[in-house]
Amino acid sequence: GGAAVLLSPSFGFVIGFIPAATLLSYLSQKHGMSWKRQSLDLIVSSLVFYLMGFIYMVLILRLYLGDTSSVLKYLRSGVLMFLPLDGLKAFLAGIIARRLNYSSQKV
């Protein structure tokens, strides 16, 4: 707990939420509510999230914890295993956002 959590390999993903959410907000305002566009915007912002988290994870594992595993191992365990489900969730969230926007316009 406490400040030690900042040195956790997974903390970079927490940090990655900030630019990912900011980017998603910007893209959503720019591109409108097309479900296809919303899904794509979610995927793009997820890539920012994963990139920041992955870079932080590699730095902490290598420089702080002295782990010498391959970068591919980090990629598999920290990113690739989560991508299929996150891609599906992004697609479904785009559809749900579209429907919620459509419903709110009827009221």
DAWO-V332682 format. One record per pair of residues at least 4 apart in sequence whose C-alpha atoms are under 7 Angstrom apart, sorted by sequence separation. I is the first residue (numbers start at 0). J is the second residue. If there is no record, write none. Layout:
BEGIN
I,J + I,J
END
This chain:
BEGIN
0,4 + 10,14 + 11,15 + 12,16 + 15,19 + 16,20 + 17,21 + 18,22 + 19,23 + 20,24 + 21,25 + 22,26 + 23,27 + 24,28 + 25,29 + 26,30 + 27,31 + 32,36 + 33,37 + 34,38 + 35,39 + 36,40 + 37,41 + 38,42 + 39,43 + 40,44 + 41,45 + 42,46 + 43,47 + 44,48 + 45,49 + 46,50 + 47,51 + 48,52 + 49,53 + 50,54 + 51,55 + 52,56 + 53,57 + 54,58 + 55,59 + 56,60 + 57,61 + 58,62 + 59,63 + 60,64 + 61,65 + 68,72 + 69,73 + 70,74 + 71,75 + 72,76 + 73,77 + 74,78 + 75,79 + 76,80 + 78,82 + 81,85 + 82,86 + 83,87 + 84,88 + 85,89 + 86,90 + 87,91 + 88,92 + 89,93 + 90,94 + 91,95 + 92,96 + 93,97 + 94,98 + 95,99 + 96,100 + 97,101 + 98,102 + 99,103 + 100,104 + 101,105 + 102,106 + 5,10 + 32,37 + 59,64 + 60,65 + 61,66 + 74,79 + 75,80 + 4,10 + 30,36 + 60,66 + 61,67 + 27,37 + 26,40 + 57,73 + 23,40 + 23,41 + 23,44 + 22,44 + 53,77 + 19,44 + 19,45 + 19,47 + 19,48 + 49,78 + 15,47 + 16,48 + 15,48 + 12,48 + 15,51 + 12,49 + 15,52 + 12,51 + 11,51 + 12,52 + 11,52 + 9,52 + 11,55 + 42,86 + 11,56 + 8,55 + 9,56 + 42,89 + 8,56 + 41,89 + 8,59 + 38,89 + 8,60 + 38,90 + 6,59 + 38,92 + 38,93 + 37,93 + 35,93 + 34,93 + 34,94 + 34,97 + 33,97 + 32,97
END
